[in-house]
Structures are given as structure tokens and as C-alpha cells.
């Protein structure tokens, strides 16, 4: 992982204690796949959960 991305991830996570690196990576990957045409229902669900679930869920 490029250092700039790692630093951005670390900053993001340090400001959001309800997130961890697994939630961040899952959300980012689901967002990328969904926005690039993946039609798998599980991917869509992860994408939508990342957008709409309240913190801590």
C-alpha cells in the first residue's frame, strides 16, 4: 500500500473510533466494485451499509 494511502487511512481511523481497518477496507472495496458495475447482492449490501449504517453498527 502506498504510504500516502496508509497515512490517510491512519488519520481517518484516528478520527473515527467506531471504525476499524477492516470496516474501512470492506467499505472501500464494496464501493469500488459497486460503482464499477458489480451486481452481486452481497456487494451492494456492503456498499449501502457503508453509506447508511449509523456509527458503531
The first five atom37 places (N, CA, C, CB, O) and aatype in JSON, in Angstrom:
{
  "aatype": [20, 20, 20, 20, 20, 20, 20, 20, 20, 20, 20, 20, 20, 20, 20, 20, 20, 20, 20, 20, 20, 20, 20, 20, 20, 20, 20, 20, 20, 20, 20, 20, 20, 20, 20, 20, 20, 20, 20, 20, 20, 20, 20, 20, 20, 20, 20, 20, 20, 20, 20, 20, 20, 20, 20, 20, 20],
  "atom_mask": [
    [1, 1, 1, 1, 1],
    [1, 1, 1, 1, 1],
    [1, 1, 1, 1, 1],
    [1, 1, 1, 1, 1],
    [1, 1, 1, 1, 1],
    [1, 1, 1, 1, 1],
    [1, 1, 1, 1, 1],
    [1, 1, 1, 1, 1],
    [1, 1, 1, 1, 1],
    [1, 1, 1, 1, 1],
    [1, 1, 1, 1, 1],
    [1, 1, 1, 1, 1],
    [1, 1, 1, 1, 1],
    [1, 1, 1, 1, 1],
    [1, 1, 1, 1, 1],
    [1, 1, 1, 1, 1],
    [1, 1, 1, 1, 1],
    [1, 1, 1, 1, 1],
    [1, 1, 1, 1, 1],
    [1, 1, 1, 1, 1],
    [1, 1, 1, 1, 1],
    [1, 1, 1, 1, 1],
    [1, 1, 1, 1, 1],
    [1, 1, 1, 1, 1],
    [1, 1, 1, 1, 1],
    [1, 1, 1, 1, 1],
    [1, 1, 1, 1, 1],
    [1, 1, 1, 1, 1],
    [1, 1, 1, 1, 1],
    [1, 1, 1, 1, 1],
    [1, 1, 1, 1, 1],
    [1, 1, 1, 1, 1],
    [1, 1, 1, 1, 1],
    [1, 1, 1, 1, 1],
    [1, 1, 1, 1, 1],
    [1, 1, 1, 1, 1],
    [1, 1, 1, 1, 1],
    [1, 1, 1, 1, 1],
    [1, 1, 1, 1, 1],
    [1, 1, 1, 1, 1],
    [1, 1, 1, 1, 1],
    [1, 1, 1, 1, 1],
    [1, 1, 1, 1, 1],
    [1, 1, 1, 1, 1],
    [1, 1, 1, 1, 1],
    [1, 1, 1, 1, 1],
    [1, 1, 1, 1, 1],
    [1, 1, 1, 1, 1],
    [1, 1, 1, 1, 1],
    [1, 1, 1, 1, 1],
    [1, 1, 1, 1, 1],
    [1, 1, 1, 1, 1],
    [1, 1, 1, 1, 1],
    [1, 1, 1, 1, 1],
    [1, 1, 1, 1, 1],
    [1, 1, 1, 1, 1],
    [1, 1, 1, 1, 1]
  ],
  "atom_positions": [
    [[0.86, -1.16, 0.0], [0.0, 0.0, 0.0], [0.91, 1.23, 0.0], [-0.98, -0.01, 1.23], [1.85, 1.31, 0.79]],
    [[0.63, 2.19, -0.88], [1.42, 3.42, -0.88], [1.34, 4.14, 0.47], [0.95, 4.35, -2.0], [0.29, 4.14, 1.13]],
    [[2.42, 4.74, 0.87], [2.49, 5.39, 2.17], [1.44, 6.48, 2.33], [3.87, 5.98, 2.37], [0.89, 6.65, 3.42]],
    [[1.16, 7.23, 1.27], [0.15, 8.29, 1.35], [-1.23, 7.72, 1.68], [0.09, 9.08, 0.02], [-1.97, 8.31, 2.47]],
    [[-1.57, 6.58, 1.09], [-2.86, 5.95, 1.4], [-2.88, 5.42, 2.83], [-3.15, 4.81, 0.41], [-3.88, 5.55, 3.54]],
    [[-1.77, 4.82, 3.24], [-1.7, 4.31, 4.61], [-1.85, 5.44, 5.61], [-0.37, 3.57, 4.83], [-2.57, 5.31, 6.6]],
    [[-1.17, 6.56, 5.37], [-1.28, 7.72, 6.27], [-2.7, 8.27, 6.29], [-0.29, 8.82, 5.84], [-3.21, 8.64, 7.34]],
    [[-3.34, 8.32, 5.12], [-4.73, 8.78, 5.07], [-5.66, 7.86, 5.83], [-5.19, 8.89, 3.63], [-6.57, 8.31, 6.52]],
    [[-5.43, 6.55, 5.7], [-6.24, 5.58, 6.43], [-6.04, 5.75, 7.93], [-5.89, 4.14, 5.99], [-7.0, 5.73, 8.7]],
    [[-4.79, 5.91, 8.35], [-4.5, 6.06, 9.77], [-5.16, 7.32, 10.33], [-2.98, 6.1, 10.0], [-5.72, 7.29, 11.42]],
    [[-5.1, 8.43, 9.58], [-5.72, 9.67, 10.02], [-7.24, 9.51, 10.11], [-5.37, 10.82, 9.06], [-7.86, 9.92, 11.09]],
    [[-7.83, 8.91, 9.08], [-9.27, 8.68, 9.07], [-9.7, 7.87, 10.3], [-9.7, 7.95, 7.78], [-10.65, 8.23, 10.99]],
    [[-8.98, 6.77, 10.55], [-9.34, 5.89, 11.66], [-9.11, 6.54, 13.02], [-8.55, 4.61, 11.57], [-9.86, 6.29, 13.96]],
    [[-8.09, 7.37, 13.14], [-7.83, 8.01, 14.43], [-8.92, 9.03, 14.78], [-6.46, 8.69, 14.42], [-9.12, 9.34, 15.95]],
    [[-9.62, 9.54, 13.77], [-10.7, 10.49, 14.0], [-12.07, 9.83, 14.11], [-10.73, 11.5, 12.89], [-13.06, 10.51, 14.38]],
    [[-12.13, 8.53, 13.9], [-13.4, 7.81, 13.92], [-13.25, 6.51, 14.7], [-13.91, 7.52, 12.49], [-13.01, 5.46, 14.11]],
    [[-13.38, 6.57, 16.02], [-13.14, 5.38, 16.84], [-14.13, 4.24, 16.59], [-13.18, 5.76, 18.3], [-13.86, 3.1, 16.97]],
    [[-15.26, 4.53, 15.96], [-16.23, 3.49, 15.68], [-15.87, 2.69, 14.42], [-17.62, 4.1, 15.52], [-16.53, 1.7, 14.12]],
    [[-14.84, 3.11, 13.69], [-14.36, 2.4, 12.51], [-13.08, 1.66, 12.84], [-14.14, 3.38, 11.33], [-12.34, 2.08, 13.74]],
    [[-12.8, 0.57, 12.13], [-11.51, -0.09, 12.2], [-11.03, -0.34, 10.78], [-11.58, -1.42, 13.02], [-11.76, -0.08, 9.82]],
    [[-9.81, -0.85, 10.64], [-9.25, -1.01, 9.3], [-10.04, -2.01, 8.47], [-7.8, -1.46, 9.4], [-10.08, -1.88, 7.24]],
    [[-10.67, -2.98, 9.09], [-11.45, -3.96, 8.35], [-12.72, -3.34, 7.77], [-11.81, -5.15, 9.25], [-13.08, -3.59, 6.62]],
    [[-13.39, -2.51, 8.58], [-14.59, -1.84, 8.1], [-14.25, -0.86, 6.97], [-15.29, -1.09, 9.25], [-14.98, -0.76, 5.99]],
    [[-13.13, -0.16, 7.12], [-12.72, 0.79, 6.09], [-12.4, 0.09, 4.77], [-11.5, 1.58, 6.57], [-12.86, 0.52, 3.72]],
    [[-11.61, -0.97, 4.82], [-11.24, -1.69, 3.61], [-12.47, -2.33, 2.96], [-10.18, -2.77, 3.92], [-12.62, -2.29, 1.74]],
    [[-13.34, -2.93, 3.77], [-14.56, -3.54, 3.25], [-15.43, -2.49, 2.55], [-15.35, -4.23, 4.37], [-15.94, -2.72, 1.46]],
    [[-15.59, -1.34, 3.2], [-16.4, -0.27, 2.62], [-15.79, 0.25, 1.32], [-16.55, 0.87, 3.62], [-16.5, 0.46, 0.34]],
    [[-14.48, 0.45, 1.32], [-13.81, 0.96, 0.12], [-13.9, -0.04, -1.03], [-12.34, 1.27, 0.42], [-14.18, 0.34, -2.17]],
    [[-13.67, -1.31, -0.75], [-13.72, -2.33, -1.8], [-15.14, -2.5, -2.34], [-13.18, -3.66, -1.27], [-15.34, -2.61, -3.55]],
    [[-16.11, -2.53, -1.44], [-17.51, -2.67, -1.87], [-17.91, -1.46, -2.71], [-18.44, -2.81, -0.65], [-18.6, -1.62, -3.73]],
    [[-17.5, -0.27, -2.3], [-17.81, 0.93, -3.07], [-17.21, 0.89, -4.46], [-17.32, 2.17, -2.34], [-17.87, 1.22, -5.45]],
    [[-15.95, 0.48, -4.55], [-15.29, 0.37, -5.85], [-16.0, -0.64, -6.74], [-13.82, -0.02, -5.67], [-16.29, -0.35, -7.9]],
    [[-16.27, -1.82, -6.21], [-16.92, -2.86, -7.01], [-18.31, -2.44, -7.46], [-17.0, -4.17, -6.22], [-18.67, -2.6, -8.63]],
    [[-19.1, -1.9, -6.53], [-20.47, -1.49, -6.85], [-20.48, -0.39, -7.91], [-21.19, -1.01, -5.59], [-21.26, -0.46, -8.86]],
    [[-19.61, 0.6, -7.76], [-19.58, 1.73, -8.69], [-19.02, 1.34, -10.05], [-18.77, 2.86, -8.09], [-19.16, 2.09, -11.03]],
    [[-18.37, 0.19, -10.12], [-17.81, -0.27, -11.38], [-18.57, -1.45, -11.97], [-16.36, -0.65, -11.19], [-18.03, -2.21, -12.76]],
    [[-19.83, -1.58, -11.57], [-20.73, -2.49, -12.25], [-20.95, -3.85, -11.64], [-20.27, -2.68, -13.56], [-21.65, -4.67, -12.23]],
    [[-20.38, -4.14, -10.48], [-20.63, -5.44, -9.84], [-22.1, -5.49, -9.4], [-19.66, -5.66, -8.62], [-22.58, -4.6, -8.72]],
    [[-22.78, -6.54, -9.8], [-24.21, -6.65, -9.49], [-24.51, -7.67, -8.4], [-24.98, -7.01, -10.74], [-25.67, -7.99, -8.16]],
    [[-23.49, -8.18, -7.74], [-23.68, -9.14, -6.66], [-24.43, -8.47, -5.51], [-22.31, -9.71, -6.18], [-24.05, -7.38, -5.07]],
    [[-25.47, -9.1, -5.03], [-26.29, -8.53, -3.97], [-25.53, -8.3, -2.68], [-27.45, -9.42, -3.71], [-25.8, -7.33, -1.97]],
    [[-24.6, -9.18, -2.36], [-23.8, -9.03, -1.15], [-22.91, -7.79, -1.22], [-22.94, -10.28, -0.91], [-22.77, -7.06, -0.24]],
    [[-22.33, -7.55, -2.38], [-21.5, -6.35, -2.58], [-22.37, -5.1, -2.44], [-20.81, -6.39, -3.97], [-21.97, -4.13, -1.78]],
    [[-23.53, -5.11, -3.05], [-24.44, -3.96, -2.96], [-24.84, -3.71, -1.5], [-25.69, -4.2, -3.83], [-24.92, -2.56, -1.07]],
    [[-25.09, -4.78, -0.75], [-25.48, -4.63, 0.66], [-24.36, -4.01, 1.48], [-25.88, -5.99, 1.25], [-24.61, -3.12, 2.29]],
    [[-23.12, -4.47, 1.27], [-21.98, -3.88, 1.98], [-21.81, -2.41, 1.6], [-20.68, -4.66, 1.66], [-21.51, -1.57, 2.46]],
    [[-22.0, -2.1, 0.34], [-21.89, -0.72, -0.12], [-22.92, 0.16, 0.57], [-22.06, -0.64, -1.66], [-22.59, 1.23, 1.09]],
    [[-24.16, -0.28, 0.57], [-25.23, 0.51, 1.19], [-25.07, 0.6, 2.7], [-26.59, -0.1, 0.85], [-25.36, 1.63, 3.3]],
    [[-24.61, -0.48, 3.33], [-24.36, -0.43, 4.77], [-23.3, 0.61, 5.09], [-23.93, -1.81, 5.3], [-23.42, 1.33, 6.09]],
    [[-22.28, 0.7, 4.27], [-21.24, 1.69, 4.49], [-21.76, 3.12, 4.37], [-20.11, 1.48, 3.52], [-21.23, 4.03, 5.0]],
    [[-22.78, 3.3, 3.56], [-23.35, 4.64, 3.4], [-24.34, 5.0, 4.49], [-24.01, 4.75, 2.07], [-24.39, 6.15, 4.92]],
    [[-25.14, 4.03, 4.93], [-26.29, 4.36, 5.75], [-26.31, 3.83, 7.18], [-27.47, 3.9, 5.09], [-27.13, 4.28, 7.97]],
    [[-25.44, 2.9, 7.53], [-25.48, 2.4, 8.91], [-24.95, 3.45, 9.86], [-24.66, 1.1, 9.04], [-23.95, 4.11, 9.58]],
    [[-25.61, 3.62, 10.98], [-25.13, 4.57, 11.97], [-23.79, 4.1, 12.56], [-26.17, 4.77, 13.09], [-23.48, 2.91, 12.5]],
    [[-23.0, 5.02, 13.11], [-21.72, 4.63, 13.73], [-21.9, 3.53, 14.76], [-21.07, 5.84, 14.37], [-22.87, 3.53, 15.52]],
    [[-20.97, 2.61, 14.78], [-20.99, 1.53, 15.76], [-21.78, 0.32, 15.34], [-21.53, 2.03, 17.02], [-21.79, -0.68, 16.06]],
    [[-22.45, 0.36, 14.21], [-23.25, -0.79, 13.76], [-22.38, -1.76, 13.0], [-24.42, -0.33, 12.88], [-22.86, -2.79, 12.53]]
  ]
}
